[in-house]
Amino acid sequence: MFPSGKWKLTLDPKLSGRIRLSQGGDVDLSCLDIVSVSTSKALLWHTVEIRARGRTDNLSSLSGDASEQLAADLHAFINSHLFDLIGTETDHLLDVDARLREITEDNRQYLAQADL
Protein backbone atom coordinates (compact mmCIF):
# COMPACT_ATOMS: atom_id res chain seq x y z
CA MET A 1 0.00 0.00 0.00
CA PHE A 2 2.79 2.44 0.84
CA PRO A 3 5.83 2.95 -1.38
CA SER A 4 9.12 1.76 0.04
CA GLY A 5 10.99 4.95 -0.83
CA LYS A 6 14.30 3.11 -0.88
CA TRP A 7 16.47 5.47 -2.86
CA LYS A 8 19.44 7.75 -2.31
CA LEU A 9 20.37 10.77 -4.42
CA THR A 10 23.89 12.20 -4.28
CA LEU A 11 24.55 15.75 -5.46
CA ASP A 12 28.33 15.97 -5.22
CA PRO A 13 30.27 18.60 -7.22
CA LYS A 14 33.20 16.15 -7.28
CA LEU A 15 31.16 13.86 -9.55
CA SER A 16 31.86 16.24 -12.47
CA GLY A 17 28.38 17.20 -13.67
CA ARG A 18 26.73 13.97 -12.62
CA ILE A 19 24.01 13.05 -10.18
CA ARG A 20 24.25 9.61 -8.58
CA LEU A 21 20.99 7.78 -7.94
CA SER A 22 21.00 4.61 -5.87
CA GLN A 23 17.72 2.76 -6.27
CA GLY A 24 18.46 -0.96 -6.34
CA GLY A 25 21.77 -0.11 -8.01
CA ASP A 26 23.90 2.96 -8.70
CA VAL A 27 23.19 5.07 -11.79
CA ASP A 28 25.07 8.23 -12.72
CA LEU A 29 22.89 10.76 -14.56
CA SER A 30 24.68 13.47 -16.53
CA CYS A 31 23.37 16.96 -15.83
CA LEU A 32 23.34 17.52 -19.60
CA ASP A 33 21.02 14.54 -20.09
CA ILE A 34 18.39 15.67 -17.58
CA VAL A 35 15.38 17.04 -19.40
CA SER A 36 13.08 17.94 -16.50
CA VAL A 37 12.59 17.77 -12.76
CA SER A 38 9.05 17.95 -11.41
CA THR A 39 7.02 17.17 -8.31
CA SER A 40 3.65 15.50 -7.99
CA LYS A 41 1.29 14.75 -5.14
CA ALA A 42 -0.33 11.43 -4.43
CA LEU A 43 -2.90 10.74 -1.75
CA LEU A 44 -0.41 10.40 1.13
CA TRP A 45 3.01 11.39 -0.20
CA HIS A 46 4.81 13.43 -2.82
CA THR A 47 7.18 12.33 -5.58
CA VAL A 48 10.03 14.00 -7.45
CA GLU A 49 10.29 12.87 -11.06
CA ILE A 50 13.60 13.15 -12.91
CA ARG A 51 13.32 12.78 -16.68
CA ALA A 52 16.56 12.16 -18.52
CA ARG A 53 17.35 10.94 -22.00
CA GLY A 54 16.11 7.38 -22.18
CA ARG A 55 14.85 7.05 -18.61
CA THR A 56 12.51 8.42 -15.97
CA ASP A 57 13.13 8.02 -12.23
CA ASN A 58 10.60 8.63 -9.48
CA LEU A 59 11.75 9.47 -5.96
CA SER A 60 8.73 8.83 -3.77
CA SER A 61 7.68 8.80 -0.12
CA LEU A 62 8.40 12.49 0.46
CA SER A 63 6.53 15.19 2.31
CA GLY A 64 5.40 18.18 0.28
CA ASP A 65 8.15 20.42 1.67
CA ALA A 66 10.82 17.74 1.16
CA SER A 67 9.80 17.19 -2.47
CA GLU A 68 9.89 20.92 -3.22
CA GLN A 69 13.29 21.26 -1.53
CA LEU A 70 14.72 18.27 -3.38
CA ALA A 71 13.48 19.61 -6.73
CA ALA A 72 14.98 23.03 -5.92
CA ASP A 73 18.30 21.42 -4.94
CA LEU A 74 18.34 19.44 -8.20
CA HIS A 75 17.65 22.57 -10.26
CA ALA A 76 20.39 24.48 -8.40
CA PHE A 77 22.92 21.66 -8.87
CA ILE A 78 22.19 21.34 -12.60
CA ASN A 79 22.21 25.11 -13.14
CA SER A 80 25.51 25.45 -11.29
CA HIS A 81 27.07 22.88 -13.61
CA LEU A 82 25.66 24.66 -16.68
CA PHE A 83 26.94 28.03 -15.45
CA ASP A 84 30.40 26.50 -15.00
CA LEU A 85 30.31 25.17 -18.56
CA ILE A 86 29.16 28.51 -19.93
CA GLY A 87 31.85 30.33 -17.95
CA THR A 88 34.60 28.25 -19.55
CA GLU A 89 33.30 28.97 -23.07
CA THR A 90 32.78 32.74 -22.83
CA ASP A 91 34.92 33.54 -25.89
CA HIS A 92 33.00 31.09 -28.06
CA LEU A 93 29.68 32.43 -26.82
CA LEU A 94 30.70 36.00 -27.66
CA ASP A 95 31.58 34.87 -31.18
CA VAL A 96 28.21 33.12 -31.56
CA ASP A 97 26.44 36.21 -30.21
CA ALA A 98 28.20 38.46 -32.73
CA ARG A 99 27.22 36.18 -35.62
CA LEU A 100 23.60 35.98 -34.46
CA ARG A 101 23.43 39.77 -34.16
CA GLU A 102 24.54 40.07 -37.80
CA ILE A 103 21.66 37.82 -38.85
CA THR A 104 19.00 39.54 -36.75
CA GLU A 105 20.29 43.11 -37.09
CA ASP A 106 17.54 45.68 -37.74
CA ASN A 107 14.85 43.01 -37.30
CA ARG A 108 15.33 41.89 -40.88
CA GLN A 109 15.15 38.24 -39.93
CA TYR A 110 14.14 36.22 -36.91
CA LEU A 111 15.66 32.98 -35.71
CA ALA A 112 13.62 29.83 -35.50
CA GLN A 113 14.85 26.86 -33.54
CA ALA A 114 15.63 25.13 -36.84
CA ASP A 115 18.13 27.93 -37.61
CA LEU A 116 20.14 27.09 -34.54
C-alpha positions, 0 to 999 in steps of 0.5 A: 500500500505504501511505497518503500521509498528506498532510494538515495540521491547524491549531489556531489560537485566532485562527480563532475556534472553527474548526479548519482541515484541509488535505487536498487543499483547505482546510476550516474545521470549526466546533468546535460542529459536531464530534461526535466525535474518535477514534483507530484502529489499522491494521496499520502506522499509526494514524488520527485520525477527526474526525466533524462534521455532514455529514462525516468526516475521517481523518488517517492515517499516524500513530504510536500516540503521535502519534495519541493526542496529536493526539486529546488536542490536538483535545479540548483545543482544542474544550473551550477554545472551549466553556469560553469560550462558557460563560464569556460566557453565565454569567448566562443559564446561571444563569437556566436552572439556576434554572428547571431546579431549580424543575422537579426540586425535591424529586425530583418530576420528572426531565428527559428529553432531550426536555424540554430 
